[in-house]
Amino acid sequence: MSDDRLIVALDLGHALAGLDLARRLGDAVGFYKIGLGMLTGGGLALARELKDDFGKRIFLDMKLFDIPATVHEAVRGLAAFDIDFLTVHGDPHVVRAAVEGAAGRTKILAVTVLTSLDRADLDAALIRPGDLAAITVERAARAFDAGADGVIASPHEAAAIRALPGAAGRLIVTPGVRPAGAAAGDQKRIATPAAAIAAGADHIVVGRPVWQAPDPLAAAQAILGEMATG
C-alpha cells in the first residue's frame, strides 16, 4: 500500500509522459499533482484517467487568482473532475470564493508564498517589508479564517503554521522538498522529506527528484524511506 503523504508532481509536458511515469511507479505512489505545465497537454484528461482507472488521488495545482465570481465558477467546474486537492492563491477573497465554488467536493489549498521566492523576490514584487516566514504564517492564518481546507507553504514555515489556533484539522502541504543530496533546482526554501514531516507537514510534494531519476521507482521508494524517519 502506498503512503499518500508523498505526492509526486507530474511536471511533464504531456499526459502520455505522466501516464507512463505513473505506470512505472505502480503501487508505490498513490497521489499525484498535475499543474499548469500539463494543462494544455491533456492534464485534465490524465487526472480523470489516473482517478478512474488507477484509483489514484489527484492534486490539481492551478493556483487560481481572479475576481471572486470568476474563481467561484472556475472551481465549480474543476470540482466536477472529482479531484482531491485544488490550489488557489491565499488572498482571503479568493479563498472564500473557491470554498463556495467547491461546495465540499474538493479540498481548497491556499498558496501562501511560493517556495521558489525569497525576500528579494518579494521586494521586486512590491510585497510589504518584513520577515518572509512571518508573512507566510500570517497568510496561512488569514486563509484558514477564510475557510481554506489547508495551505501550501515551504517546510521552513510548517511548524509555525501547525501551531496556529486555526490550523487544527487543516492540511499543510509542502513543496520545496528535496531528498538528502538532491539539487535544489529553482527552489530556495527547501528541506528533506524527514524534516518536512517532522515540522508538521501532512503531505510533501516531490517532482524532479523522482521523474528525472534514472530509476524513478527507486527514487520514490528512497523518499518514502526518508519520510518514515520523520
N, C-alpha and C positions, 0 to 999 in steps of 0.2 A: 504494500500500500504506500502511496506517495505521501510526503509531508507537505501539505499545502501552504505551509509558511513560506516556502520558496515559490516565487512567481518568476518564470522565465520570460524575459522580454523578447518577443519575436520582431526585433527591429531589422527586418529584412525587407527587400524591395518588392516582393511579390508573394502572394498567398501560397503558391506552389512550393516555394522555398520554406515557408513557415510550416506547411503541412509535412514536408519531408523531415524537417527537424523534429517536429512532434512525434512522428513515427519512429525516428531514431532514438528519442528519449523514452518512448514507451510508457510503461507504468511508473517509471522513476519520478516523473513530473506530472502533476495533476492540475496545474494552474498556469495560465499563460496571459501575458499582456500584449495587446495589439494597439499600436499607436498611430499617430498621424502619418508616419513614413510609409505605412502599408495601406492607408485608407483608399488610395486610388489604385492599389494593386490587388484589390479583392479582399481587403481586410474584414469587411463585414460578413462576406460570404464565408471566409475562413473561420470567423468567430462562431457562426452558426454550425459549420461542419464539425469543429472541434467539440462544441457543446452537444450537438445532437447525435453525432456518430461515434464520438470517442469518449463522451462523458466527462470532458474537461471543464474546469471553471475558467471564466473569462473576465479579464480586467481590460476594459476599453479606455485607453488613455487619450482622451480628446482635449483635455484642458480647456473646456468651453469658457468663453468670455464674451458677453454681449449684453444688450439691454434685457431686463427680466422677461419680457414677453417672448423674445427670441430664444433665450436659454430654456424657458419652460417648454416651448414646442419642440426644440431640438432634443431635449432629454426625454420628452414623452415619446418621440419617435424611436430613439435609440433603445429605450427601455423595452420596446416590443421585441428586441432581439434576445431577450432573456439573459442579459449579461449580469455578472455578479457585482462588479465594481465599475464606476464611471467617474472620471475626474472632471472637475470644473475649477476655475480659479477661485481662490479663497475669499474673495470680496463678499461681504455678507449679503448684498442684494443678489449676487449671482447664486450663492449657495441656497438662499431661500427659494428662488425661482426653480432651481434644479430639484430641490427636495419636493416641491409641489408637483413638478412635471413627472418625477419618478413615481410618485404615488405608492411608494413602498415596494416597487417591483425590482429595483436595483439599488445598491448602496452608493450614496454620493460621497466621494472623497474630495476634500478641498485641498488644492495645492497651496502651500504656504510660501516658501521661497525655493526656487529651483536649486537642485544640488550642484548645478554647473556654475552657480553665481557666487561671488564673494562681495565684500564691501565695496570694492572699486566698481564692480558691475552695477551695484545699487546706486552708487553716486552718478554713474553715467546715465542711468535711467531716471534720475531726479527723485529717487526714493528718499524719504526723510533720513536725516542723520541718525546714528545710533548703532548699538551693537547688533550685528546681524542675527545672532542667536535669539536675542531678546525680541526682535521684531518678528522672527519666525514663531516664537512661542505665543506672542500676542495675536498674530494672525490665526493661529490654531485655536486660541480661546474664543476669538470672535466667530470663527467658523462653527465651532461647537454650539455657541449661543444661537447661531442662525439655523441650526438643525442638521449640520453635516453628520453623516454616519462615521466619518473618520477623516484623517488628514494625511497628506503626503508631505514628508519632511525628511531631512537628512538624519542619519544615525546620531549626529552630534547633538541634535535637539530632542531626540526621542525621550530621554529620561525626564527632561524638564516638562515636556508636553504630557507625559504619562502622569506627572504629579499634579496637573491642573485639576481643580474640582470638577470641571465639565468633562474630563476625559474618561470617567467611569463608564464602561460599556461601549466606548468608542474605539475605532481602529486606528492604529498608527502603521503606515506602510512606508518603508524606507527604500528609495532608490539610492544610488551612490554607494552601493555595496560591492566590494572587491575582495575576492579571496586573497589570503596571505600570499604576497609576492606578485600579484597581478598588477598590470599597468593601470594607472588612474584614468588614462584617456582624457576626455574633456570634463571629467568630474573633478570638483575642487573640494567638496566636503564629504569625504568617504570614510568607511570603516569596514572591518571584516565582518563576515556573516555572524560569527560568535559574538562580536562586540555589539552589533545591531540588535540581536535578540536579547542580549543581557541588558541593554539600555531600555528595553520595553517595547520593541517593535513586534507587531503581530505578524507581519509579512515583510520579507525582503524581496527586492526586485533586482535581478541579475540578467544581463543580456550578453554583451560581447564576450565576457569570460567563458560563457557556455558555447555560443554558436560560432565563435572564432577559434575555438579549441580544435586541435587535430582529432580529438575524440570527445564530442560533446557529452555523451553519456557519462564517461569517466569524470569529466569536469563537473557535471551536475551532481554526481554521487559524492565527489570530494566536497562540494559546497554543503551538501546535506550533512556530511560528516562534521564539517566545521560548525554548522548550526547546532548540532547536538551538544557541543561543548559549551554553548551559550546558556 
